[in-house]
Amino acid sequence: MSTPSALPAGSLRARAFPVNWPLRIGAVLFLAYVAYAAQIVDIRWERFVQGLDNGARFIGRMLPPNTAGDKMELLVQGMVESLQIAIISTFAGVLLALPLGLCAARNMMPMPVTVVARGLIALFRTFHPVIVAILFVKAVGFGALAGVLALIVATLGFIAKLIAEAVEEMSMKPIEALRAAGSPFMSVVIMGVVPQVLPRFIGFAAYQLDSNLRNSALVGIVGGGGIGATLFTAFQRFDYDFVLTIIIAIILAVMAGEVLSAFMRRIYQDEAPSGEVRRDASGTVWHRYTATERAMRLAFWGIAAVALAWSVQTVEVIPEFLYDAPQQTADLFARMWPIDWGYFQKAVSAALVETLHTATLGTILAIALATPVALMCARNVSTSIWVNTLGRFILVATRSVHTLVWALLFVAVFGPGALAGVMAVAVHSIGFTGKFLAEAIEEAKPGPIEALRAAGAPRRAVLLKGFWPQVKPAFLAVSLFRWDINVRESAVLGLVGAGGLGVALQAAMDNLYWDQVGLVLVVIFAVVVVTELVTSVLRARII
């Protein structure tokens, strides 16, 4: 029997760490796809270098921010209208989402009701808010009303899905007890469902308010009112210093919205309130919440009511446009039928391929950029508070500015085309991807990591052998989910010249060929449904 000393040099290492040929072949195929996709969408190194030169001049034209009196007046008006749009759409959308989400819960409703409700939710979630805003602008005219209606639809799709999942995950014991006592359906909902779902419902509403504040700047670009209209006008007039002022204002507003969202969640999602014991004439009574907690909750509802009343009264609604909106909508959809299927080969097929490549390349670049930022944010990797703060600022700043706004900036830098779309998708995705990766890294178990550090392993080995095996499932899940979102985002970037299906959609609308618009909408719907199915299957198999 041979001994280890008799083995050839390096054979033990080769046997212990065999070559991972599937991984190497996968890496080669991955690089081949990146090169192929970049060639298809005409992404060249020369264009990128030239864009960097243009970007330096573009930044020079943006600095310093324009704070002139007339510009600040426009800024305040736009931001106030965006805030009002966000408040109204969040309130109305969340209010409508509650019964829709309840109807979609399989443990509360019969199958036919849940099928219809889930179909409506899927339809609301399919189309990008920009596309919905375009349709509402055609129906009710330019202004804040179109933006409000578009964001209500977006809120319905997102919140109703989360409510349905929360209802399905709740305990059924209180429900069964109320049903056994003969309580009517509404009593079961009010006394059995609402107390269990309310904390998560408030959290969903807080997040959606933050999201609608970002999206209110988005719908304004296509005529839905708010700061987006002011931003788009500044781009058209080449007032890039005012563009920078608007972007800074949007980032600050979103950061304030995140603080408010965190405050709302802290008030309503505290599963272990301190409570207090009071003595009165009837004896000792325990109260679930302290006087301070009750006052904070009451103050919150008071502020919310005042904000809603202020928003409703100041958003201008033209009654004439509202009265004939059903007729305008019916006429719009009538013009889309029959669909011009011949437009697919003329323009839509190439635009569809460009959209998919833009979403994929943008996601790949986003992951490459977000990973080091996530390591900066993870407190168990980067112990410096300055590094953590810088990383978190990058996450907030990149996701505060919507993809369509980033596309406007990159079109000015790199020119029209898919390169601007890829950069826009990548930069905006840094905030989302980096945030969830940082949370996954911070949740890693410290045992293997401490063992590697104690053995003197270098930093790279600790990351690859200690963190990566634990973070890998979350990394893959976030990457797939972000790719699914980026397909939706890429479908509308062409509206501002960043390539993809949006170019075909804009061309059809400019020429008033609504049968071609109908075709583009059908293609977008099919692509979104297919990508959601694909990501669901991949998550089930590899995660």
Buried (B, 14 or more C-beta within 10 A) or exposed (E): EEEEEEEEEEEEEEEEEEEEEEEEEEEEEEEEBBEEBBEBBEBEEEBEEBBEEBBEEBEEEBEEBBEEEEBBEBBEEBBBBBBBBBBBBBBBBBBBBBEBBBBBBBEBBEEEBBEEBBEBBBEBBBBBBBBBBBBBBBBBBBBBBBBBBBBBBBBBBBBBBBBBEBBBEBEEEBBEEBBEEEBEEEEBBEBBBEEBBEBBBBBBBBBBBBBBBBBBBBBBBBBBBBBBBBBBBBBEEEBBBBBBBBBBBBBEBBBEBBEBBEEBBEBBBEEEEEEBEEEEEEEEEEEEBEEEBEEBEEEBEEEBEEBBEBBBEEBEEEEEBEEBBEEBBEEBEEBBEEBBEEBBEEBBEBBBBBBBBBBBBBBBBBBEBBBEBBBBBBEEBBEEEEBBEBBBBBBBBBBBBBBBBBBBBBBBBBBBBBBBBBBBBBBBBBBBBBBBBBBBBBEBEEEBBEEBBEEEBEEEEBBEBBBEEBBEEBBBBBBBBBBBBBBBBBBBBBBBBBBBBBBBBBBBBEEEBBBBBBBBBBBBBEBBEEBBEBBEEBBEEEE
